Amino acid sequence: MCLAIPGKILKIKGQIAEVDFNGIRKDINIVMVDVEAGDFVMVHAGFAIEKMEPEVVADIQGYLGNK
């Protein structure tokens, strides 16, 4: 089973983005997706694997009690 978590890109430097996960900031590799600061991404094992729509992220965070 895999676990992926949505986060918001704060800034990008090359192929690495600083991503916010409800107040926890991590550097994530974005080589597999075409994104920019402000976008939401689904992250697995340190890699952004999918760009996400804000509405979908809000639904996930609401389900997890993270709003």
Secondary structure, DSSP 8 states (H G I E B T S, - for coil): ----EEEEEEEEETTEEEEEETTEEEEEE-TTS---TT-EEEEETTEEEEEE-HHHHHHHHHHHT--
